[in-house]
């Protein structure tokens, strides 16, 4: 099987290091075969400290340790690859960057946050559709082994609700819950799928709480820890019982490993593991939760 030539746009996140290592180093315990990260565009956002402070070091590391060629433009990256990892840490720039990639028609994974407004999210999905560009976006938490095992175990019937929790660190440039709340929202949507009707949120300096009402009476909640907790948990409520699960089971890199495997499958022609319509609703869900955090009112999607 031909090894795919992978490229990267945005080298300002720890995920850039992880993906380069898993793809390019066969000695990595979670090596993902079938593709190699060949080239990339460093990118970076000057007004976002977590981007500006890391892009130089990470891009040099990928060049020196993983043999990644640094290119001067996103267009060059698209031309020289079979598929693209759009990993820019700043969700505000994804629409502009994807607009350059989309006309090439090559499969693209967009790292979280997919976008920080529903308008940008819709524009990205519309661009992908107009050029026939395969696309998906997801938090790696969706692919955690224990979470997926619990989701697939249907011995107690269908899922009628879910309570998910995780860290809710905030960043001023990524509105409200888009920065880290998106991980917990991804778990919620992995459990319940599309169909949220309304959202209500409560926010203080210690915790965040979001409740969503889904079609058919299903209820999903997110509880965000703002005091330092780093793990992700879910309680899945089924027709005849409930199951609590540590979503990643302490194996953070396993989520990235399974996400990369799904990306390579899509790059070879498989359907996206997460549909664009689910991602669109997830972005609108977070946008509505942010509005409710400010107003205290129920917001309808």
C-alpha positions in Angstrom: 0.0 0.0 0.0 1.3 3.4 -1.0 2.4 5.6 2.0 0.4 8.8 1.9 2.2 12.1 1.9 0.8 14.1 4.7 1.2 17.9 5.3 0.5 20.2 8.2 -0.8 23.7 8.4 -0.2 25.3 11.9 2.7 24.2 14.1 1.7 26.1 17.2 0.1 23.3 19.3 1.3 20.2 21.2 -0.8 18.2 18.8 1.6 19.0 16.0 4.4 17.3 17.9 2.2 14.3 18.7 1.1 13.8 15.1 4.6 14.2 13.7 6.0 11.7 16.2 3.2 9.1 15.6 3.5 9.3 11.8 7.2 9.6 11.3 8.8 7.5 14.1 8.3 3.8 13.8 9.7 3.3 17.2 6.8 5.3 18.8 4.7 2.9 20.9 1.6 4.3 19.1 3.1 4.6 15.6 0.4 5.1 12.9 1.6 3.4 9.7 0.4 4.3 6.2 1.4 8.0 6.0 4.3 10.3 6.6 4.3 14.0 7.6 6.4 15.4 4.7 6.0 19.2 4.9 4.2 22.0 6.6 3.4 25.7 7.0 4.3 27.0 10.5 1.6 29.7 10.7 1.0 31.2 14.1 -1.2 34.0 15.5 0.7 37.1 16.9 -2.2 38.1 19.2 -2.6 34.7 20.8 0.2 34.1 23.3 -0.2 30.3 23.3 0.4 30.4 19.5 3.1 33.0 19.2 5.2 31.6 22.1 5.2 28.1 20.7 5.3 28.2 16.9 9.0 28.8 16.5 10.1 26.0 18.8 7.6 23.5 17.5 8.3 24.2 13.8 12.1 23.8 14.4 11.5 20.6 16.3 9.4 19.1 13.6 12.1 20.1 11.0 15.0 18.8 13.0 13.6 15.7 14.7 11.0 14.5 12.2 12.4 15.6 8.9 9.4 17.9 8.1 10.1 20.4 5.3 9.0 23.9 6.1 7.3 25.7 3.3 6.4 29.4 2.7 2.7 29.1 1.9 -0.4 27.0 2.5 -0.8 26.6 -1.2 2.7 25.0 -1.5 1.7 22.6 1.3 -1.5 21.6 -0.5 0.3 21.0 -3.8 3.0 18.7 -2.3 0.7 16.4 -0.2 -2.1 13.8 -0.5 -3.9 15.0 2.7 -3.6 17.8 5.2 -3.7 18.2 9.0 -4.9 21.7 9.7 -3.7 22.0 13.3 -3.5 25.8 13.8 -4.3 26.2 17.5 -6.3 29.4 16.8 -9.9 28.5 15.7 -10.3 32.0 14.3 -8.0 31.4 11.4 -9.4 28.0 10.2 -11.9 29.5 7.8 -9.2 31.6 6.0 -6.7 28.7 5.9 -9.2 26.1 4.7 -10.3 28.5 1.9 -6.8 28.1 0.5 -6.8 24.3 0.9 -10.3 23.5 -0.2 -9.8 24.0 -4.0 -7.2 21.3 -4.1 -9.8 18.7 -3.1 -7.5 16.8 -0.8 -8.8 15.3 2.5 -8.4 17.7 5.5 -8.6 17.2 9.2 -9.3 20.4 11.2 -8.2 20.3 14.8 -10.3 21.7 17.6 -11.8 24.2 17.7 -13.2 23.7 14.2 -14.4 27.3 14.3 -15.4 29.9 16.9 -18.6 31.1 15.3 -21.3 29.1 13.6 -21.0 31.4 10.6 -17.4 30.4 10.1 -18.3 26.7 10.6 -21.0 26.9 7.9 -18.6 28.6 5.5 -16.0 25.9 6.0 -18.5 23.1 5.4 -20.0 24.9 2.3 -16.5 25.3 0.9 -15.8 21.6 1.4 -19.0 20.7 -0.3 -18.5 23.0 -3.3 -15.0 21.5 -4.0 -15.8 18.0 -3.0 -13.1 18.1 -0.3 -13.3 15.3 2.3 -13.3 16.9 5.7 -13.7 16.1 9.4 -13.0 17.7 12.7 -13.0 16.3 16.2 -11.5 16.5 19.6 -9.3 13.4 20.3 -11.4 12.7 23.4 -14.2 11.4 21.1 -11.8 8.5 20.2 -10.8 7.5 23.8 -10.8 3.8 24.2 -12.9 3.5 27.4 -15.5 6.0 26.1 -15.9 4.1 22.8 -16.2 0.8 24.6 -19.0 2.2 26.8 -20.8 3.8 23.8 -20.8 0.5 21.9 -22.1 -1.7 24.8 -25.8 -1.6 24.3 -26.8 -4.4 26.7 -28.8 -1.9 28.8 -30.6 -0.3 25.9 -30.4 3.0 24.0 -28.7 6.1 25.5 -31.4 8.5 26.9 -29.0 11.0 28.5 -25.4 11.7 29.3 -23.5 13.8 31.9 -19.9 14.7 30.8 -17.2 16.5 32.7 -13.7 17.8 32.1 -11.4 20.8 32.4 -12.8 24.2 31.1 -9.7 26.4 30.8 -10.6 29.7 29.1 -8.6 31.7 26.6 -9.7 35.3 25.7 -9.1 34.9 21.9 -11.2 31.7 21.7 -14.7 32.7 23.0 -16.0 31.1 26.2 -16.2 27.3 26.0 -14.6 27.0 22.5 -11.1 26.6 23.9 -11.4 23.6 26.2 -15.1 23.1 26.7 -15.2 21.7 23.2 -13.6 18.5 24.4 -16.4 17.8 26.8 -19.0 18.9 24.2 -17.4 16.3 21.8 -18.1 13.6 24.4 -21.7 14.7 24.7 -22.2 14.6 21.0 -20.5 11.2 20.7 -23.1 9.9 23.1 -26.2 11.8 21.9 -25.5 12.8 18.3 -27.5 15.6 16.6 -30.8 16.9 17.7 -30.2 19.4 20.5 -33.1 21.9 20.8 -32.0 24.3 23.6 -29.2 25.1 26.0 -28.9 26.6 29.5 -25.7 27.5 31.2 -24.4 28.6 34.7 -20.9 30.0 35.1 -18.7 31.0 38.0 -15.0 31.1 38.8 -15.0 27.5 40.0 -17.2 25.6 37.7 -19.2 25.7 34.5 -22.5 23.9 34.0 -24.4 23.4 30.7 -27.6 21.5 30.1 -29.0 20.7 26.7 -32.4 19.3 25.8 -32.4 17.0 22.8 -35.3 15.8 20.6 -37.2 12.9 22.1 -36.6 14.1 25.7 -33.0 13.2 26.0 -30.9 15.4 28.3 -27.2 16.0 28.2 -25.1 18.0 30.6 -21.5 19.3 30.7 -19.7 20.2 33.9 -16.5 22.1 33.6 -13.7 22.2 36.2 -11.9 25.6 36.3 -9.7 24.7 39.3 -7.1 22.4 37.8 -8.7 19.0 37.1 -7.3 17.5 33.9 -9.4 14.3 33.3 -12.5 13.7 31.3 -15.4 11.6 32.6 -18.9 10.6 31.3 -21.9 9.0 32.8 -24.0 7.3 30.1 -27.7 6.9 31.0 -29.4 4.1 29.1 -33.0 2.7 29.2 -32.1 0.2 31.9 -29.1 1.5 33.7 -26.2 4.0 33.9 -22.5 3.6 33.3 -19.6 5.8 34.5 -16.4 5.9 32.5 -13.0 7.7 32.5 -13.1 8.7 28.8 -9.4 8.3 28.1 -8.5 5.9 30.9 -5.4 7.9 31.5 -4.1 7.1 28.0 -4.2 10.6 26.4 -2.1 9.6 23.4 -4.4 6.7 22.5 -7.1 9.3 21.5 -4.7 10.9 19.1 -3.6 7.5 17.8 -7.2 6.5 16.9 -8.0 9.9 15.5 -4.9 9.7 13.1 -6.0 6.2 12.0 -9.4 7.6 11.1 -7.8 10.5 9.3 -5.7 8.1 7.1 -8.8 6.0 6.4 -10.7 9.1 5.2 -7.6 10.1 3.1 -7.9 6.7 1.4 -11.6 7.2 0.6 -13.6 6.1 3.7 -16.4 8.4 4.9 -15.5 11.0 7.6 -15.8 9.5 11.1 -17.7 12.6 12.2 -20.1 14.1 9.8 -19.9 17.9 9.0 -23.5 18.2 10.1 -22.7 17.0 13.6 -19.7 19.4 13.8 -21.9 22.3 12.7 -24.4 21.6 15.4 -21.7 21.1 18.0 -20.3 24.6 17.2 -23.8 26.1 17.4 -24.3 24.3 20.8 -21.1 25.9 22.2 -22.1 29.3 20.7 -25.5 29.0 22.4 -23.9 27.9 25.7 -21.6 31.0 25.6 -24.7 33.2 25.1 -26.5 31.6 28.0 -23.4 32.0 30.2 -23.7 35.7 29.7 -27.4 36.2 29.9 -28.6 33.4 32.2 -31.3 32.6 29.7 -32.3 29.4 27.8 -31.0 29.7 24.2 -32.6 27.8 21.4 -30.4 26.3 18.7 
